[in-house]
Amino acid sequence: MTIGATPRKDITMSRLLRTLPVAGVILLAATAQALAHAHLKTASPSEKVEAAAPAEINLGFTEALDLKFSGIAVVGADKKDVTLGDAVLKDDGKSLVAPVTGTLAPGAYTVNWHVLSVDGHKTNGSYTFTVKP
């Protein structure tokens, strides 16, 4: 072994130990950004519920939305679109709400939604509910 070998290993290990926290912060930031999509958090009417015909569809998300690129559509079991009024944002832009202006007869309905969060991430989904007789 040479006299200079031990200090060199110590310097390399020291640099590695200083680099690890920085790498961890970068990894956490990348993970947080990947999770920044607007995910459906609440829905009214709720998924798979049987209830009276709703006056509005209210979808709550985990992130604020861009209304211009977000929307809701409701389709009945007969595959016909239900007439909805213009959607608006509520709750600091995290809730997308559309009034139901058409008549909902008893039966199953599917809510299809698509949103763009203000950070630029697109998400979409659907769920069903039933209007009881």
SEMAR-472614 format. One record per residue: residue number from 1; residue in three letters; x, y, z of N, C-alpha, C, O in turn. Coordinates in steps of 0.2 Angstrom, whole numbers, plus 5000, padded with zeros to 4 digits. Each point is the difference from the previous one (the first is absolute). Layout:
% residues N
i|aa|n.X|n.Y|n.Z|ca.X|ca.Y|ca.Z|c.X|c.Y|c.Z|o.X|o.Y|o.Z
NUM|ALA|X|Y|Z|X|Y|Z|X|Y|Z|X|Y|Z
...
This chain:
% residues 133
i|aa|n.X|n.Y|n.Z|ca.X|ca.Y|ca.Z|c.X|c.Y|c.Z|o.X|o.Y|o.Z
1|MET|5004|4994|5000|4996|5006|5000|5004|5006|5000|5006|5000|5003
2|THR|4992|5005|4993|5004|5006|5000|4997|5005|5006|4994|4999|5002
3|ILE|5010|5006|5000|4998|5004|5005|4994|5005|4997|4996|5001|5004
4|GLY|5004|5001|4990|4995|5004|4997|4993|4996|4999|4995|5004|4999
5|ALA|5004|4990|5002|4994|4996|4998|4995|5001|5005|4994|5001|4998
6|THR|5007|4999|5008|4995|5001|5005|4997|5007|5000|4993|5000|5000
7|PRO|5010|5005|4999|4997|5007|5000|4996|5000|4994|4994|5004|5000
8|ARG|5008|4994|4994|4996|5000|4994|4993|4996|5001|4995|5003|4998
9|LYS|5005|4992|5005|4994|4996|5001|4995|5004|5005|4994|5000|4999
10|ASP|5009|5003|5006|4996|5005|5004|4997|5006|4997|4994|5001|5001
11|ILE|5010|5002|4994|4997|5005|4996|4994|4998|4996|4995|5003|4999
12|THR|5006|4991|4997|4995|4997|4996|4994|4999|5004|4994|5001|4998
13|MET|5007|4996|5008|4994|4998|5004|4997|5006|5003|4993|5001|5000
14|SER|5010|5004|5001|4998|5007|5003|4995|5003|4994|4995|5003|5001
15|ARG|5008|4997|4993|4996|5003|4994|4994|4996|4999|4994|5003|4999
16|LEU|5006|4990|5002|4994|4996|4999|4995|5002|5005|4994|5000|4999
17|LEU|5008|5001|5007|4995|5001|5006|4997|5007|4999|4994|5001|5002
18|ARG|5010|5004|4995|4997|5006|4999|4995|5000|4994|4996|5004|4999
19|THR|5005|4992|4996|4996|4999|4994|4994|4997|5001|4995|5002|4997
20|LEU|5004|4993|5008|4994|4996|5001|4994|5005|5002|4995|4999|4997
21|PRO|5006|5005|5007|4994|5004|5002|4998|5005|4994|4994|5000|4999
22|VAL|5010|5002|4997|4998|5004|4994|4996|4995|4995|4995|5002|4998
23|ALA|5008|4992|5001|4996|4996|4996|4993|4998|5003|4996|4999|4996
24|GLY|5004|5000|5010|4993|4999|5003|4995|5005|4999|4995|4999|4999
25|VAL|5008|5008|5002|4995|5005|4999|4998|5000|4992|4994|5002|4999
26|ILE|5010|4997|4997|4999|5000|4993|4995|4994|4998|4995|5001|4997
27|LEU|5006|4994|5006|4995|4994|4999|4993|5002|5003|4995|4998|4997
28|LEU|5005|5005|5009|4993|5002|5003|4997|5005|4996|4994|4999|4999
29|ALA|5009|5006|4998|4997|5005|4996|4997|4997|4993|4995|5001|4998
30|ALA|5009|4994|5000|4998|4997|4993|4993|4996|5002|4996|4999|4996
31|THR|5004|4997|5010|4995|4996|5002|4994|5005|5001|4994|4998|4998
32|ALA|5006|5007|5005|4995|5005|5002|4997|5002|4993|4994|5001|5000
33|GLN|5010|5001|4996|4998|5003|4993|4996|4994|4997|4995|5002|4996
34|ALA|5007|4992|5004|4996|4995|4997|4994|4998|5003|4995|4998|4996
35|LEU|5004|5004|5010|4994|4999|5004|4995|5006|4999|4995|5000|5003
36|ALA|5007|5005|4994|4996|5006|5000|4994|5000|4995|4997|5005|4999
37|HIS|5002|4990|4998|4994|4999|4996|4993|5001|5004|5000|4999|5006
38|ALA|4995|5004|4991|4994|5001|5004|4996|4994|5000|4997|4998|4995
39|HIS|5003|4999|5011|4996|4993|5000|4993|5002|5003|4999|5004|5005
40|LEU|4996|4992|4993|4993|5001|5003|5000|4998|5007|5002|4994|5002
41|LYS|4996|5010|5003|5000|4999|5007|4993|4999|5002|4999|4996|5005
42|THR|4996|5008|4993|4994|4999|5002|4995|5001|4994|5002|5003|4995
43|ALA|4992|4994|5006|4995|5000|4994|4993|5001|5003|4999|4996|5005
44|SER|4997|5008|4992|4993|5000|5002|4996|5001|4994|5001|5005|4997
45|PRO|4995|4990|5002|4998|4994|5004|5006|4996|5000|5005|5000|4995
46|SER|4996|4996|5010|5005|4995|5001|5000|4994|4995|4995|4999|4998
47|GLU|5011|4998|5002|5000|4994|4995|4996|4995|5003|5000|4998|5006
48|LYS|4997|4998|4990|4996|4994|5001|4994|5001|5005|4998|4996|5003
49|VAL|5000|5011|4998|4995|5001|5005|4993|5000|4996|5000|5001|4994
50|GLU|4995|4997|5010|4993|5001|4997|4996|5005|5004|4999|5000|5006
51|ALA|4999|5006|4990|4998|5005|5004|4995|5004|4995|4999|4998|4994
52|ALA|4998|5007|5009|4995|5004|4995|5004|5004|4995|5006|5000|5001
53|ALA|4991|5002|4994|5004|5004|4994|5003|5006|5003|4997|5004|5004
54|PRO|5010|4996|4995|5003|5006|5002|4999|5007|4996|4998|4999|4995
55|ALA|5003|5006|5009|4999|5007|4997|5006|5002|4996|5000|5004|4996
56|GLU|5006|4993|5006|5006|5002|4998|5005|4994|5000|4999|4995|5005
57|ILE|5006|5005|4991|5006|4995|5001|5006|5004|5003|5002|5005|4997
58|ASN|5000|4993|5009|5006|5004|5003|5005|4995|5001|5000|4995|5004
59|LEU|5006|5007|4993|5006|4995|5000|5006|5004|5004|5002|5006|4997
60|GLY|5000|4991|5008|5006|5004|5004|5006|4996|4998|5001|4994|5000
61|PHE|5004|5010|4999|5007|4998|4998|5005|5002|5005|4999|5004|5004
62|THR|5007|4992|4995|5006|5002|5005|5004|5006|4998|5004|5002|5003
63|GLU|4995|5000|4991|5003|5006|4997|4996|5005|4997|4994|4998|4998
64|ALA|5008|5008|5001|4996|5005|4997|4999|4999|4993|5005|4997|4997
65|LEU|4990|5005|4999|4999|4998|4993|5000|5006|4996|4999|5006|5002
66|ASP|5002|4993|4991|4999|5005|4995|4993|4998|4997|4999|4996|4996
67|LEU|4996|5009|5005|4993|4999|4998|5000|4999|4992|4996|4996|4998
68|LYS|5008|5008|4999|5000|5000|4992|5001|4993|4997|4997|4999|4995
69|PHE|5007|4997|5009|5001|4993|4997|4998|4995|5005|5003|4994|5000
70|SER|4991|5007|5003|4997|4995|5005|4993|4999|4998|4997|5005|4998
71|GLY|5000|4989|5003|4993|5000|4999|4997|4993|5003|5004|4996|5002
72|ILE|4989|5004|4998|4996|4995|5002|4995|4998|4995|4997|5004|4997
73|ALA|5002|4990|5002|4995|4997|4996|4996|4995|5004|5003|4996|5003
74|VAL|4990|5003|4996|4997|4995|5003|4996|4996|4995|4997|5004|4996
75|VAL|5003|4990|5004|4997|4996|4995|4995|4995|5004|5002|4997|5005
76|GLY|4992|5002|4992|4995|4995|5003|5001|4993|4997|5004|4999|4996
77|ALA|4993|4996|5007|5000|4993|4998|4998|5000|4993|5002|4995|4996
78|ASP|4994|5009|5001|4998|5000|4993|5005|5003|4996|4999|5001|4994
79|LYS|5007|5001|5008|5006|5003|4997|4998|5007|4997|5004|5003|4996
80|LYS|4991|5000|5007|4999|5007|4998|5003|5005|5005|5000|4998|5006
81|ASP|5003|5007|4992|5003|5005|5004|4994|5004|5004|4995|5002|4997
82|VAL|5007|4999|5009|4996|5005|5005|5002|5007|4999|5006|5001|4999
83|THR|4989|5003|5000|5002|5007|4999|5002|5003|5007|4997|5000|5005
84|LEU|5009|5003|4995|5003|5004|5005|5001|5007|4999|5001|5002|4994
85|GLY|4999|5002|5011|5001|5007|4999|5008|5001|5000|5004|4995|5000
86|ASP|4998|5011|4999|5007|5002|5000|5003|4998|5007|4998|5002|5005
87|ALA|5008|4995|4994|5004|4998|5006|5003|5006|5003|5002|5005|4996
88|VAL|4999|4995|5011|5004|5006|5003|5005|4996|5005|4999|4995|5002
89|LEU|5006|5009|5000|5004|4998|5005|4998|5003|5007|4998|5006|5000
90|LYS|5003|4990|5005|4999|5002|5007|5005|4998|5005|5005|4996|4997
91|ASP|4995|5006|5009|5005|4997|5005|5007|5001|4997|5004|4996|5000
92|ASP|4998|5011|4999|5007|5001|4998|5002|4997|4994|5006|4998|4999
93|GLY|4989|5001|4996|5001|4996|4994|5001|4993|5000|5002|4997|4995
94|LYS|4997|5000|5011|5001|4993|5000|4993|4996|4999|5001|4993|5000
95|SER|4994|5010|5000|4993|4996|4998|4997|5003|4994|5000|5006|4998
96|LEU|4999|4989|4998|4996|5001|4993|4993|4998|5001|4998|4995|5002
97|VAL|4998|5010|4997|4993|5000|5001|4996|5001|4994|5001|5006|4997
98|ALA|4994|4990|5001|4996|5001|4994|4992|4999|5002|4999|4994|5003
99|PRO|4997|5011|4996|4993|4998|5002|4997|4995|4995|5001|5001|4994
100|VAL|4994|4995|5008|4997|4995|4996|4993|5004|4998|4996|5001|5004
101|THR|5004|5001|4990|4994|5004|4997|4995|4995|4996|4995|5002|4999
102|GLY|5008|4992|5000|4995|4995|4997|4997|4996|5005|5002|5000|5006
103|THR|4993|4996|4992|4996|4995|5004|5004|4994|5001|5002|4997|4995
104|LEU|4999|5000|5011|5003|4994|5001|4994|4995|5003|4998|5000|5005
105|ALA|5000|4996|4990|4996|4994|5002|5003|4995|5004|5006|5000|5000
106|PRO|4990|4996|5003|5003|4995|5004|5005|4995|4996|4998|4999|4994
107|GLY|5007|4999|5009|5005|4996|4996|5007|5002|5001|5002|5004|5004
108|ALA|5003|4992|4993|5007|5001|5001|5003|5006|4995|4997|5001|4994
109|TYR|5007|5002|5009|5004|5006|4996|5007|4999|5001|5003|4998|5005
110|THR|5001|5004|4990|5007|5001|5000|5002|5007|5000|4998|5004|4995
111|VAL|5007|4998|5009|5003|5006|5000|5007|5000|4997|5004|4996|5003
112|ASN|4997|5007|4992|5007|5000|4997|5003|5007|5001|4996|5005|4999
113|TRP|5010|4995|5003|5003|5007|5001|5007|5000|4998|5003|4995|4999
114|HIS|4999|5011|4999|5007|5001|4998|5002|5007|5003|4996|5004|5000
115|VAL|5010|4996|5002|5002|5006|5003|5008|5002|4999|5004|4995|4998
116|LEU|4997|5011|5002|5007|5002|4999|5002|5004|5007|4997|5005|5001
117|SER|5008|4993|5002|5002|5003|5006|5004|5006|4998|5002|5001|4995
118|VAL|4998|5004|5010|5003|5007|4998|5008|4999|4999|5003|5004|4997
119|ASP|4999|4990|5005|5008|4999|4999|5001|4996|4993|5005|4998|4998
120|GLY|4989|5001|4998|5001|4997|4994|4999|4993|4999|5001|4997|4994
121|HIS|4997|4999|5011|4999|4993|4999|4992|4998|4999|4996|5003|5003
122|LYS|5003|4993|4992|4994|4998|4998|4998|4993|5004|5004|4996|5000
123|THR|4990|5004|5002|4997|4994|5003|4993|4999|4997|4997|5005|4999
124|ASN|5000|4989|5001|4993|4999|4999|4998|4993|5003|5004|4996|5003
125|GLY|4989|5003|4997|4998|4994|5003|4992|5000|4999|4997|5005|4997
126|SER|5000|4990|5007|4993|5000|4999|4998|4996|5006|5004|4996|5003
127|TYR|4989|5004|4999|4997|4996|5005|4993|5000|4999|4997|5004|4996
128|THR|4999|4992|5007|4993|4999|4999|4996|5001|5007|5003|5000|5005
129|PHE|4991|5002|4994|4995|5001|5005|4994|4998|4998|4999|5000|4994
130|THR|4996|4999|5010|4993|4998|4998|4995|5005|5003|5000|5001|5006
131|VAL|4995|5001|4990|4995|5004|5002|4994|4995|5002|4998|4996|4996
132|LYS|5000|5004|5010|4995|4996|5003|4993|5002|4997|4999|5005|4999
133|PRO|4997|4990|5001|4993|5001|4997|4996|5004|5005|4994|5001|4999
